[in-house]
Amino acid sequence: MGRLQDKICVITGAGSGIGRASAQMFAKEGGVVIVADIIAQTAEEVAHAITASGGRARAMTIDVGEEDQLRDMVETTAADYGRIDVLYNNALFVNPEFVMRDLDFLKFDPEVFYANMRVNVLGGVLASKIVIPHMLKRGGGSILFTSSGSALGGDVTAFSYGPSKAALNWFVQSIAATYGKQGIRSNAILPGPTQTASKKAWSTPEMDEAFLEVLNVPFIGEPEDIAAMAVFLASDESRYVNGMLYSVDGGQSCTVPFVGVTRKLLSGELASPATMPA
């Protein structure tokens, strides 16, 4: 028996990256996976790959910013399978042109802000609103969100993306507080740098070297590293876990900010105070 045996699992943004890795891992653990993505071709490819390897999956094309489409996704799944056990709100707003317009606070663009909020926050919040009545009828369920470490502190860029994830975290914990006693758990994963296709598209070797400097593991994470946490949170193994924001970031957030300077000092790359000239 798999860890998600026969659980009906809906995953948004499942056509690539973390969503794709999660869909494949959920299926390997026995789950029935609804592969939802805004790009029909990628959703179909992931679902086909799962079924070809013996798993159970169905593709759905959906824009999570449209409430009617979310409702159709949830109601169709519930009608066809009788229930929904897991909702993984993973869809992310990705638009390279908008990202380039989100770099300078003095050029803050409300259009970029609203686009991020529409997908990164409202998409998951509305999907949860629609799925919760179905979970209540069954006596519970697990709702997951992909958030970001960008939500945990100030930054010098991403002035729309970071706030969207911070707002999402509030809803994650509020859903847990509101429905936890009725058996519904709500948790979030906050990935660190992860080798998704979208990350590889803008990253450079120099940036990867900088990422490795702040990570406390000797590598940059893969989508499967995030998916592994998603499987745990979707499974009954995490039945006593609710309202948590899990950093899966290679230890990036576990240190004081100046640890890199201290490392260089201890390694001799920087002169120690005792040997520095007056």
ZAMARGU-4260 file (C-alpha; in steps of 0.2 Angstrom, whole numbers, plus 5000, padded with zeros to 4 digits):
<rodrens>
0) 5000/5000/5000 | 5006/5017/4996 | 5006/5032/5007 | 4992/5040/4997 | 4983/5024/4992
5) 4967/5028/4983 | 4967/5046/4989 | 4959/5058/4977 | 4972/5072/4975 | 4970/5088/4965
10) 4986/5097/4961 | 4986/5114/4952 | 5001/5120/4942 | 5005/5102/4939 | 5011/5103/4921
15) 5029/5107/4926 | 5042/5110/4940 | 5037/5106/4958 | 5019/5102/4952 | 5024/5089/4940
20) 5036/5081/4952 | 5022/5081/4965 | 5010/5073/4953 | 5022/5059/4949 | 5026/5056/4967
25) 5008/5056/4973 | 5004/5044/4959 | 5018/5032/4964 | 5012/5033/4982 | 4995/5026/4976
30) 4985/5042/4974 | 4973/5046/4960 | 4980/5063/4953 | 4970/5077/4945 | 4984/5085/4935
35) 4978/5103/4933 | 4987/5116/4923 | 4984/5132/4912 | 4993/5124/4898 | 4983/5109/4891
40) 4998/5101/4883 | 5009/5100/4898 | 4994/5093/4909 | 4991/5080/4896 | 5009/5075/4895
45) 5011/5073/4914 | 4994/5063/4915 | 5000/5052/4901 | 5017/5048/4909 | 5008/5043/4925
50) 4996/5032/4917 | 5009/5024/4906 | 5019/5019/4921 | 5004/5011/4929 | 4998/5026/4939
55) 4981/5034/4939 | 4979/5052/4933 | 4968/5064/4923 | 4972/5080/4915 | 4962/5096/4917
60) 4965/5113/4909 | 4962/5127/4921 | 4966/5145/4925 | 4966/5146/4944 | 4962/5165/4943
65) 4945/5161/4936 | 4933/5155/4950 | 4921/5147/4938 | 4935/5136/4931 | 4940/5131/4949
70) 4922/5127/4953 | 4921/5116/4938 | 4938/5107/4942 | 4932/5103/4960 | 4914/5099/4956
75) 4919/5088/4941 | 4932/5079/4952 | 4920/5076/4967 | 4906/5070/4955 | 4917/5058/4946
80) 4927/5051/4961 | 4915/5054/4975 | 4926/5064/4986 | 4942/5075/4986 | 4955/5070/4999
85) 4969/5082/4995 | 4970/5099/4987 | 4988/5105/4983 | 4987/5123/4978 | 5004/5124/4968
90) 5000/5136/4953 | 5011/5151/4952 | 5010/5166/4941 | 5025/5166/4929 | 5027/5179/4916
95) 5045/5184/4912 | 5040/5202/4906 | 5030/5205/4922 | 5045/5199/4932 | 5056/5212/4924
100) 5044/5225/4929 | 5045/5220/4947 | 5063/5224/4951 | 5062/5243/4956 | 5051/5249/4970
105) 5051/5267/4963 | 5043/5259/4947 | 5031/5248/4957 | 5017/5243/4945 | 5000/5239/4952
110) 4996/5228/4936 | 5010/5217/4941 | 5005/5216/4959 | 4987/5212/4955 | 4992/5198/4943
115) 5003/5190/4956 | 4989/5191/4969 | 4976/5184/4957 | 4985/5168/4954 | 4997/5166/4969
120) 4984/5171/4982 | 4966/5170/4975 | 4969/5155/4965 | 4972/5144/4981 | 4960/5153/4992
125) 4946/5151/4980 | 4950/5133/4976 | 4950/5130/4995 | 4934/5139/4998 | 4926/5127/4985
130) 4934/5111/4990 | 4931/5113/5009 | 4912/5109/5009 | 4916/5092/5000 | 4930/5089/5013
135) 4918/5093/5028 | 4906/5080/5021 | 4920/5067/5022 | 4926/5072/5039 | 4942/5080/5034
140) 4956/5082/5021 | 4972/5090/5018 | 4975/5107/5009 | 4993/5111/5004 | 5000/5127/4997
145) 5017/5131/4989 | 5022/5147/4997 | 5040/5154/4997 | 5054/5160/5008 | 5052/5177/5000
150) 5037/5179/5012 | 5048/5178/5027 | 5057/5195/5026 | 5060/5211/5016 | 5069/5211/4999
155) 5077/5223/4987 | 5066/5216/4972 | 5051/5206/4969 | 5040/5219/4976 | 5024/5210/4970
160) 5029/5192/4971 | 5035/5192/4990 | 5019/5201/4996 | 5008/5189/4987 | 5016/5174/4996
165) 5016/5183/5013 | 4997/5186/5011 | 4995/5167/5006 | 5003/5162/5022 | 4990/5171/5032
170) 4976/5161/5023 | 4986/5145/5026 | 4985/5147/5044 | 4968/5155/5045 | 4961/5140/5036
175) 4969/5128/5048 | 4962/5138/5063 | 4945/5139/5055 | 4943/5121/5050 | 4956/5111/5059
180) 4944/5105/5073 | 4933/5098/5058 | 4947/5087/5052 | 4954/5099/5038 | 4972/5102/5039
185) 4980/5117/5030 | 4999/5118/5028 | 5012/5127/5016 | 5029/5123/5009 | 5041/5137/5007
190) 5054/5131/4995 | 5071/5138/4993 | 5081/5139/4977 | 5074/5124/4967 | 5080/5118/4950
195) 5064/5120/4940 | 5063/5125/4922 | 5058/5142/4926 | 5072/5145/4938 | 5085/5138/4926
200) 5078/5150/4912 | 5084/5165/4922 | 5098/5159/4933 | 5117/5159/4929 | 5132/5150/4935
205) 5136/5165/4945 | 5119/5166/4953 | 5120/5147/4957 | 5136/5150/4965 | 5129/5164/4976
210) 5114/5152/4980 | 5126/5139/4986 | 5135/5152/4997 | 5119/5154/5007 | 5113/5136/5007
215) 5118/5124/5021 | 5118/5109/5010 | 5131/5106/4996 | 5118/5107/4981 | 5103/5116/4975
220) 5087/5107/4978 | 5077/5098/4964 | 5058/5098/4962 | 5057/5081/4970 | 5064/5088/4986
225) 5049/5099/4988 | 5037/5085/4982 | 5043/5073/4995 | 5037/5086/5008 | 5021/5087/4999
230) 5018/5069/5000 | 5021/5069/5019 | 5009/5083/5021 | 4996/5075/5010 | 4997/5058/5019
235) 4990/5053/5036 | 5008/5053/5043 | 5005/5071/5045 | 4988/5070/5054 | 4995/5080/5069
240) 5002/5094/5058 | 4991/5109/5055 | 4994/5127/5051 | 5013/5125/5048 | 5024/5135/5036
245) 5038/5122/5031 | 5054/5129/5024 | 5061/5117/5012 | 5076/5127/5008 | 5092/5118/5011
250) 5095/5126/5027 | 5095/5144/5020 | 5084/5151/5033 | 5092/5142/5048 | 5107/5154/5050
255) 5111/5172/5056 | 5113/5183/5041 | 5132/5186/5043 | 5136/5167/5044 | 5145/5169/5027
260) 5157/5182/5034 | 5160/5171/5049 | 5164/5156/5038 | 5177/5166/5028 | 5185/5173/5044
265) 5187/5155/5051 | 5194/5149/5034 | 5207/5162/5034 | 5199/5171/5019 | 5197/5186/5029
270) 5209/5193/5042 | 5204/5190/5060 | 5202/5205/5071 | 5219/5201/5080 | 5229/5202/5064
275) 5220/5216/5056 | 5230/5232/5055 | 5226/5247/5066
</rodrens>
